[in-house]
């Protein structure tokens, strides 16, 4: 059901010069697709989403994490959306990656 693999580097900290450090990486299974779609991000701004991943329910992704996609690229996470079924159970987690405001 989740045929692709990405590498997640969890956000750890940011120093006084705004340099980000990450924790230990982990491989996560997912569905993955390249796309070119205008979406509304978590700050309610329109952005161009360039990729999408879908993870199994219970997967924890934070907005400041670095996700290296199956094609070895990465972009800023612009939206994380938990999907629930009709009774409120977690089904999966959608993550969209973007190139900034349009």
C-alpha positions as CSV (number, residue, x, y, z in Angstrom):
1,X,0.0,0.0,0.0
2,X,3.0,2.3,0.6
3,X,5.5,1.4,-2.1
4,X,8.0,4.3,-1.9
5,X,10.6,5.2,0.7
6,X,11.7,8.6,1.9
7,X,14.4,9.6,4.4
8,X,13.2,11.8,7.3
9,X,15.7,14.0,9.1
10,X,13.9,15.3,12.3
11,X,14.4,19.0,13.1
12,X,16.6,19.3,16.2
13,X,17.5,23.0,16.6
14,X,18.5,26.3,15.0
15,X,21.5,28.2,16.1
16,X,22.0,32.0,16.4
17,X,22.9,32.2,12.7
18,X,19.6,30.3,11.8
19,X,21.5,27.2,10.8
20,X,19.3,24.2,11.3
21,X,20.5,20.9,12.7
22,X,18.7,17.6,12.3
23,X,18.6,14.4,14.4
24,X,19.2,10.9,13.3
25,X,17.6,10.0,10.0
26,X,15.0,7.3,9.5
27,X,13.5,5.6,6.4
28,X,9.7,5.8,6.1
29,X,7.4,4.1,3.7
30,X,4.9,6.2,1.8
31,X,3.1,6.8,-1.5
32,X,4.8,9.5,-3.5
33,X,4.0,11.7,-6.5
34,X,5.5,14.7,-8.2
35,X,2.9,17.3,-9.0
36,X,2.3,21.0,-9.9
37,X,-0.7,22.2,-8.0
38,X,-1.6,25.4,-6.2
39,X,-2.7,24.7,-2.6
40,X,-3.3,26.7,0.5
41,X,-0.5,26.1,3.0
42,X,-0.7,25.9,6.8
43,X,-0.3,29.8,6.9
44,X,-3.4,30.2,4.7
45,X,-1.2,31.3,1.7
46,X,-1.4,30.0,-1.8
47,X,1.8,28.0,-2.7
48,X,2.9,25.8,-5.6
49,X,3.1,22.2,-4.4
50,X,5.7,20.3,-6.3
51,X,5.4,16.9,-4.5
52,X,3.1,14.9,-2.3
53,X,3.6,12.0,0.0
54,X,1.2,9.9,2.0
55,X,2.3,8.0,5.1
56,X,0.6,5.4,7.2
57,X,-1.6,6.5,10.1
58,X,0.5,7.3,13.2
59,X,3.5,8.6,11.3
60,X,4.8,11.8,12.9
61,X,6.0,14.5,10.5
62,X,6.8,18.0,11.8
63,X,6.8,21.1,9.6
64,X,10.5,21.8,10.1
65,X,11.7,18.2,9.3
66,X,13.7,17.5,6.2
67,X,12.3,14.8,4.0
68,X,14.5,13.5,1.2
69,X,12.1,12.2,-1.5
70,X,12.5,9.0,-3.6
71,X,14.1,11.1,-6.4
72,X,16.8,12.4,-4.0
73,X,15.3,15.9,-3.9
74,X,13.8,17.8,-1.0
75,X,11.6,20.9,-0.7
76,X,10.0,22.7,2.2
77,X,7.0,21.1,3.8
78,X,4.1,23.4,3.2
79,X,1.2,21.4,4.5
80,X,0.6,18.3,6.7
81,X,-2.9,17.0,6.7
82,X,-4.1,14.0,8.8
83,X,-6.9,12.0,7.0
84,X,-9.6,10.5,9.2
85,X,-12.4,8.0,8.3
86,X,-16.1,8.6,9.0
87,X,-15.8,7.8,12.7
88,X,-12.7,9.9,13.3
89,X,-10.0,7.2,13.2
90,X,-6.6,8.1,11.6
91,X,-6.3,6.6,8.1
92,X,-3.1,8.3,6.8
93,X,-1.0,11.5,6.8
94,X,-0.7,13.6,3.6
95,X,2.3,15.9,3.3
96,X,2.7,18.5,0.5
97,X,6.1,20.1,-0.4
98,X,6.3,23.5,-2.1
99,X,8.4,26.2,-3.7
100,X,7.0,29.2,-1.8
101,X,4.2,31.7,-2.1
102,X,2.7,32.6,-5.5
